[in-house]
Amino acid sequence: MMQEPETNPTPAPYAAGTGSVPVTPDRDAFERMGYRERLALKREDPAGYAALRHAPGNDR
């Protein structure tokens, strides 16, 4: 009988994100977001992402 490989319930540290995007993000929250959080925001609310991305104070 073949054993099924065990799955690791926790993602690798480099792939782990908090997965928490603020419901109403503000400029400070946007600055604190990591790549995965910003990507989630961009997919869920493209207009809100664009507004925060181009808000004054963004040096990127």
C-alpha positions in Angstrom: 0.0 0.0 0.0 1.4 3.4 -1.0 1.6 6.2 1.5 0.5 9.6 0.5 3.2 12.3 0.9 2.7 14.5 3.9 1.8 18.0 3.2 3.3 20.9 5.0 0.5 23.1 6.4 2.7 26.2 6.7 4.0 27.9 3.5 7.7 28.5 3.1 8.8 31.7 4.8 9.6 33.5 1.5 6.1 32.7 0.3 4.2 33.5 3.5 2.2 36.7 3.7 -0.2 37.8 6.4 -3.0 37.7 3.9 -4.6 40.6 5.6 -5.5 43.6 3.5 -7.2 46.4 5.5 -10.9 46.8 4.6 -10.4 50.6 4.1 -6.7 51.0 3.5 -5.1 54.4 3.9 -1.8 55.7 2.8 0.0 54.5 6.0 -1.5 51.0 5.7 -0.5 50.9 2.0 3.1 51.8 3.0 3.2 48.9 5.4 1.8 46.3 3.0 4.0 43.7 1.6 4.0 42.5 -2.0 1.3 39.9 -1.6 -1.0 42.2 0.3 -0.6 44.9 -2.4 -1.2 42.3 -5.1 -4.4 41.2 -3.3 -5.6 44.8 -3.0 -4.8 45.4 -6.7 -6.9 42.3 -7.7 -9.8 43.1 -5.3 -10.0 46.9 -5.8 -8.0 48.1 -8.9 -9.3 51.7 -8.5 -8.5 51.9 -4.8 -5.0 50.4 -5.5 -4.4 53.0 -8.2 -5.5 55.8 -6.0 -3.2 54.7 -3.2 -0.3 54.0 -5.6 -0.4 57.5 -7.0 -1.1 59.3 -3.8 1.3 62.1 -2.8 4.2 60.8 -0.7 4.8 57.7 -2.8 8.4 57.7 -3.9 8.2 54.5 -5.8 
